[in-house]
Amino acid sequence: MLTDLVRHGFGVALMPWSAAERARPHVVTIPLRPPAPNRRLALVWRRDRLTAQRRAFLDLAGHD
């Protein structure tokens, strides 16, 4: 499952909010800001693996 890859440190994923919510507490989930797709999506990543590349992606996504 996609959340398993994220939980094991293999990147960041866009996924439906309902699936992202079930991945907690092992990963971070944040809702996307508008304009976003009509579905509720979230970015998820392993809590203890925020690399410079992931930080750059999150900056592009508008995460503080």
PETALIN-V471728 format. One record per residue. N is the residue number from 1. RES is the residue in one small letter. PHI is phi in whole degrees, -180 to 180 (NA if undefined). OMEGA is omega in radians with two decimals (none if undefined). Layout:
BEGIN
N,RES,PHI,OMEGA
N,RES,PHI,OMEGA
END
This chain:
BEGIN
1,m,NA,-3.10
2,l,-59,-3.14
3,t,-64,3.09
4,d,-66,3.09
5,l,-62,3.12
6,v,-64,-3.11
7,r,-61,3.13
8,h,-91,3.00
9,g,89,-3.12
10,f,-97,3.00
11,g,113,-3.10
12,v,-119,-3.10
13,a,-138,2.94
14,l,-97,-3.10
15,m,-155,3.10
16,p,-58,-3.11
17,w,-55,-3.11
18,s,-60,3.10
19,a,-73,3.14
20,a,-64,3.13
21,e,-60,-3.14
22,r,-71,-3.10
23,a,-79,-3.13
24,r,-65,0.06
25,p,-94,-3.04
26,h,-76,-3.14
27,v,-133,3.09
28,v,-92,3.06
29,t,-126,3.06
30,i,-137,3.06
31,p,-73,3.07
32,l,-81,3.10
33,r,-80,3.05
34,p,-64,-0.03
35,p,-80,3.12
36,a,-121,3.08
37,p,-57,-3.13
38,n,-65,3.07
39,r,-96,3.06
40,r,-80,3.13
41,l,-117,3.11
42,a,-143,2.95
43,l,-89,3.09
44,v,-132,3.05
45,w,-155,3.13
46,r,-67,-3.02
47,r,-55,-3.05
48,d,-98,-3.11
49,r,-132,3.12
50,l,-92,-3.12
51,t,-80,3.10
52,a,-62,3.12
53,q,-65,3.11
54,r,-66,3.11
55,r,-60,3.12
56,a,-63,3.11
57,f,-64,3.12
58,l,-65,3.07
59,d,-61,3.09
60,l,-63,-3.13
61,a,-78,3.10
62,g,88,3.10
63,h,-85,-3.14
64,d,-79,none
END
